[in-house]
Amino acid sequence: MTPAPNLSLDGVLTEMKERSLANRPLLIRLTLLLAFVSVLISLAQSSGAFGQAIGFGVSLFAGVAYAGMVIQLLCVGGDSGDVAATWSALSPALAKLIWVSLIVAVGVAAGLILLIVPGLILVTIWIVAPPVAVVERPGVFESLARSRELVRGNGLRVFLFLLLLAILIFFAAMFASLFALPFGTGMAGIAVATFLLSVAVNPLTAIGPAALYNCLVASEKAIPDEDEKTVGPADSPDPAGQAPDPPETQD
């Protein structure tokens, strides 16, 4: 098997920046919409066990839908100003996306709780499973297998990108929390903190894997096909499609 070309971390970061700028209007609207939903969920969860259960379900659906629409926008394309069109394009793959996201989340969490290292391995090889589910639309487990196939040969670079992304998310969350401190710990403070954290963190968690998927697919396409290898002069057929005549012998 031909090895995959090396993934460029700088290339992934550039992809994140360029795709985000190209689709900025809709990304801003989607991010603000999810932030408002997150505020409502946080307020509902403070009302008791029933509110927490409802909030968890709505939060899961809203988060996966947001990530899916970002992936649809950045990896597939379309009208960068039309929320309805992006949602319509995503909706046939939404159920698979939810299942893929749940399996990835549960698998990674279990791995981190048990031995840490298995969780890090799983998050590395499954990180682009959600984009696969949205763009290529295979089955649930096929999406996981396809993600592993795309990452193969670039596992260390993918892990380093995820580490860098985690650092960016950490600092974004820290600054958002600092800005929310003056509002206190009451209902208003919770609402402001939730809104700022959502605006700061959610775009990174959605755009990062989408940009990584684009770069891994581009890297895969750069691998020459075995059937397209250049045929050497010794292996080239005669232009007429026949073998050359043997040399004449002299008596």
Contacts in CASP RR format, 6 or more apart in sequence:
PFRMAT RR
TARGET T0000
AUTHOR 0000-0000-0000
METHOD contacts of the structure
MODEL  1
MTPAPNLSLDGVLTEMKERSLANRPLLIRLTLLLAFVSVLISLAQSSGAF
GQAIGFGVSLFAGVAYAGMVIQLLCVGGDSGDVAATWSALSPALAKLIWV
SLIVAVGVAAGLILLIVPGLILVTIWIVAPPVAVVERPGVFESLARSREL
VRGNGLRVFLFLLLLAILIFFAAMFASLFALPFGTGMAGIAVATFLLSVA
VNPLTAIGPAALYNCLVASEKAIPDEDEKTVGPADSPDPAGQAPDPPETQ
D
2 223 0 8 1.000
2 224 0 8 1.000
2 226 0 8 1.000
3 153 0 8 1.000
4 152 0 8 1.000
4 153 0 8 1.000
4 154 0 8 1.000
4 219 0 8 1.000
4 220 0 8 1.000
4 223 0 8 1.000
5 219 0 8 1.000
5 222 0 8 1.000
5 223 0 8 1.000
6 154 0 8 1.000
6 157 0 8 1.000
6 219 0 8 1.000
7 154 0 8 1.000
7 157 0 8 1.000
7 158 0 8 1.000
7 161 0 8 1.000
7 215 0 8 1.000
7 216 0 8 1.000
7 219 0 8 1.000
8 157 0 8 1.000
8 215 0 8 1.000
9 157 0 8 1.000
9 160 0 8 1.000
9 161 0 8 1.000
9 164 0 8 1.000
11 215 0 8 1.000
12 161 0 8 1.000
12 208 0 8 1.000
12 211 0 8 1.000
12 212 0 8 1.000
12 215 0 8 1.000
13 164 0 8 1.000
13 211 0 8 1.000
15 211 0 8 1.000
15 212 0 8 1.000
15 214 0 8 1.000
15 215 0 8 1.000
16 207 0 8 1.000
16 208 0 8 1.000
16 211 0 8 1.000
19 74 0 8 1.000
19 207 0 8 1.000
19 210 0 8 1.000
19 211 0 8 1.000
19 214 0 8 1.000
20 27 0 8 1.000
20 74 0 8 1.000
20 203 0 8 1.000
20 207 0 8 1.000
22 80 0 8 1.000
23 73 0 8 1.000
23 74 0 8 1.000
23 80 0 8 1.000
25 80 0 8 1.000
25 81 0 8 1.000
26 73 0 8 1.000
26 80 0 8 1.000
26 81 0 8 1.000
26 82 0 8 1.000
26 83 0 8 1.000
26 86 0 8 1.000
27 70 0 8 1.000
27 73 0 8 1.000
27 203 0 8 1.000
27 207 0 8 1.000
29 81 0 8 1.000
29 83 0 8 1.000
30 66 0 8 1.000
30 69 0 8 1.000
30 70 0 8 1.000
30 83 0 8 1.000
31 66 0 8 1.000
31 198 0 8 1.000
31 199 0 8 1.000
31 202 0 8 1.000
31 203 0 8 1.000
32 199 0 8 1.000
33 66 0 8 1.000
34 62 0 8 1.000
34 63 0 8 1.000
34 66 0 8 1.000
34 198 0 8 1.000
34 202 0 8 1.000
35 194 0 8 1.000
35 195 0 8 1.000
35 198 0 8 1.000
35 199 0 8 1.000
35 202 0 8 1.000
36 195 0 8 1.000
37 58 0 8 1.000
37 62 0 8 1.000
38 59 0 8 1.000
38 62 0 8 1.000
38 194 0 8 1.000
38 195 0 8 1.000
38 197 0 8 1.000
38 198 0 8 1.000
39 191 0 8 1.000
39 194 0 8 1.000
39 195 0 8 1.000
39 198 0 8 1.000
41 55 0 8 1.000
41 58 0 8 1.000
41 59 0 8 1.000
41 62 0 8 1.000
41 194 0 8 1.000
42 190 0 8 1.000
42 191 0 8 1.000
42 194 0 8 1.000
43 187 0 8 1.000
43 190 0 8 1.000
43 191 0 8 1.000
44 51 0 8 1.000
44 54 0 8 1.000
44 55 0 8 1.000
44 58 0 8 1.000
45 51 0 8 1.000
45 52 0 8 1.000
45 55 0 8 1.000
45 56 0 8 1.000
46 187 0 8 1.000
46 190 0 8 1.000
60 98 0 8 1.000
60 102 0 8 1.000
61 98 0 8 1.000
63 202 0 8 1.000
64 94 0 8 1.000
64 97 0 8 1.000
64 98 0 8 1.000
64 101 0 8 1.000
65 87 0 8 1.000
65 90 0 8 1.000
65 94 0 8 1.000
66 202 0 8 1.000
66 206 0 8 1.000
67 97 0 8 1.000
67 101 0 8 1.000
67 130 0 8 1.000
67 205 0 8 1.000
67 206 0 8 1.000
67 209 0 8 1.000
68 90 0 8 1.000
68 94 0 8 1.000
68 97 0 8 1.000
68 130 0 8 1.000
68 134 0 8 1.000
68 206 0 8 1.000
69 83 0 8 1.000
69 86 0 8 1.000
69 87 0 8 1.000
69 90 0 8 1.000
70 203 0 8 1.000
70 206 0 8 1.000
70 207 0 8 1.000
70 210 0 8 1.000
71 130 0 8 1.000
71 131 0 8 1.000
71 134 0 8 1.000
71 135 0 8 1.000
71 206 0 8 1.000
71 209 0 8 1.000
71 210 0 8 1.000
71 213 0 8 1.000
72 86 0 8 1.000
72 89 0 8 1.000
72 90 0 8 1.000
72 134 0 8 1.000
73 80 0 8 1.000
73 86 0 8 1.000
74 207 0 8 1.000
74 210 0 8 1.000
74 211 0 8 1.000
74 214 0 8 1.000
75 131 0 8 1.000
75 134 0 8 1.000
75 135 0 8 1.000
75 210 0 8 1.000
75 213 0 8 1.000
75 214 0 8 1.000
76 89 0 8 1.000
76 134 0 8 1.000
76 135 0 8 1.000
78 85 0 8 1.000
78 86 0 8 1.000
78 89 0 8 1.000
79 85 0 8 1.000
79 86 0 8 1.000
90 97 0 8 1.000
90 134 0 8 1.000
92 137 0 8 1.000
93 133 0 8 1.000
93 134 0 8 1.000
93 137 0 8 1.000
96 133 0 8 1.000
96 137 0 8 1.000
96 139 0 8 1.000
96 140 0 8 1.000
96 143 0 8 1.000
97 130 0 8 1.000
97 133 0 8 1.000
97 134 0 8 1.000
99 140 0 8 1.000
100 129 0 8 1.000
100 130 0 8 1.000
100 132 0 8 1.000
100 133 0 8 1.000
100 140 0 8 1.000
100 143 0 8 1.000
100 144 0 8 1.000
101 130 0 8 1.000
103 140 0 8 1.000
103 144 0 8 1.000
104 122 0 8 1.000
104 123 0 8 1.000
104 126 0 8 1.000
104 129 0 8 1.000
104 130 0 8 1.000
104 144 0 8 1.000
107 119 0 8 1.000
107 122 0 8 1.000
108 119 0 8 1.000
108 122 0 8 1.000
108 123 0 8 1.000
108 126 0 8 1.000
109 119 0 8 1.000
110 119 0 8 1.000
111 118 0 8 1.000
111 119 0 8 1.000
111 122 0 8 1.000
112 118 0 8 1.000
112 119 0 8 1.000
112 120 0 8 1.000
120 159 0 8 1.000
123 162 0 8 1.000
124 151 0 8 1.000
124 155 0 8 1.000
124 158 0 8 1.000
124 159 0 8 1.000
124 162 0 8 1.000
125 147 0 8 1.000
125 148 0 8 1.000
125 151 0 8 1.000
125 155 0 8 1.000
126 144 0 8 1.000
126 147 0 8 1.000
126 148 0 8 1.000
127 147 0 8 1.000
127 151 0 8 1.000
127 158 0 8 1.000
127 162 0 8 1.000
127 209 0 8 1.000
127 212 0 8 1.000
128 147 0 8 1.000
128 150 0 8 1.000
128 151 0 8 1.000
128 209 0 8 1.000
128 212 0 8 1.000
128 213 0 8 1.000
128 216 0 8 1.000
129 143 0 8 1.000
129 144 0 8 1.000
129 146 0 8 1.000
129 147 0 8 1.000
130 143 0 8 1.000
130 209 0 8 1.000
131 209 0 8 1.000
131 210 0 8 1.000
131 212 0 8 1.000
131 213 0 8 1.000
132 138 0 8 1.000
132 143 0 8 1.000
132 146 0 8 1.000
132 147 0 8 1.000
132 150 0 8 1.000
132 213 0 8 1.000
133 139 0 8 1.000
133 140 0 8 1.000
133 143 0 8 1.000
135 213 0 8 1.000
136 143 0 8 1.000
136 146 0 8 1.000
138 146 0 8 1.000
150 213 0 8 1.000
150 216 0 8 1.000
150 217 0 8 1.000
150 220 0 8 1.000
151 158 0 8 1.000
151 216 0 8 1.000
154 216 0 8 1.000
154 219 0 8 1.000
158 212 0 8 1.000
158 216 0 8 1.000
161 212 0 8 1.000
165 204 0 8 1.000
165 205 0 8 1.000
165 208 0 8 1.000
168 204 0 8 1.000
169 201 0 8 1.000
169 204 0 8 1.000
169 205 0 8 1.000
172 200 0 8 1.000
172 201 0 8 1.000
172 204 0 8 1.000
173 197 0 8 1.000
173 200 0 8 1.000
173 201 0 8 1.000
175 200 0 8 1.000
176 193 0 8 1.000
176 196 0 8 1.000
176 197 0 8 1.000
176 199 0 8 1.000
176 200 0 8 1.000
176 201 0 8 1.000
177 193 0 8 1.000
177 196 0 8 1.000
177 197 0 8 1.000
179 196 0 8 1.000
180 189 0 8 1.000
180 192 0 8 1.000
180 193 0 8 1.000
180 196 0 8 1.000
180 197 0 8 1.000
183 189 0 8 1.000
183 192 0 8 1.000
183 193 0 8 1.000
238 244 0 8 1.000
END
